[in-house]
Amino acid sequence: MSPGIEIIVEHSGSLRMIYDERLDLGRFGRVSIQRGSHVEPTTDGRWTADLHPVGGPVLGPFSLRSEALNAEVAWLRRHWLASTEFKSTNNNGDHDDHTS
């Protein structure tokens, strides 16, 4: 059984959630999807979850990619999704206050 989808509705009406393809986001209006982290292999074949795009730490290393993905989602749920205010880095390296 997969976990439910948590959606935060901001005062502005924007929705914020951890992406899940089970939900057709286009039904809610204009979609803006932004990266929350980077799960990447290390030089020694282990895995890390870099949460810098949402102001978080680098988690790991983990032996399995699935462990890094699970840690990534757990951190995002606990620290980013539950937060009422967050910053992330856009493609220009600037920090923006926004919702996804």
LINSUL-V169586 format. One record per residue. RES is the residue in three letters. OMEGA is omega in whole degrees, -180 to 180 (* if undefined). Layout:
res=(RES	RES)
omega=(OMEGA	OMEGA)
This chain:
res=(MET	SER	PRO	GLY	ILE	GLU	ILE	ILE	VAL	GLU	HIS	SER	GLY	SER	LEU	ARG	MET	ILE	TYR	ASP	GLU	ARG	LEU	ASP	LEU	GLY	ARG	PHE	GLY	ARG	VAL	SER	ILE	GLN	ARG	GLY	SER	HIS	VAL	GLU	PRO	THR	THR	ASP	GLY	ARG	TRP	THR	ALA	ASP	LEU	HIS	PRO	VAL	GLY	GLY	PRO	VAL	LEU	GLY	PRO	PHE	SER	LEU	ARG	SER	GLU	ALA	LEU	ASN	ALA	GLU	VAL	ALA	TRP	LEU	ARG	ARG	HIS	TRP	LEU	ALA	SER	THR	GLU	PHE	LYS	SER	THR	ASN	ASN	ASN	GLY	ASP	HIS	ASP	ASP	HIS	THR	SER)
omega=(-180	-179	178	179	178	179	176	176	-179	177	-180	-176	177	177	176	-178	169	-174	177	-175	174	-177	177	-176	180	179	-178	-179	-179	-176	173	-179	-179	-177	177	-179	176	174	-172	175	174	-179	180	174	175	-173	174	173	-178	-177	178	-180	177	176	-178	-178	168	-180	177	15	179	179	-176	176	-180	176	178	179	179	178	178	-178	179	179	180	179	-175	-171	-176	-177	-179	-178	177	179	180	176	171	-180	178	-176	-180	-178	178	176	179	166	-179	173	179	*)
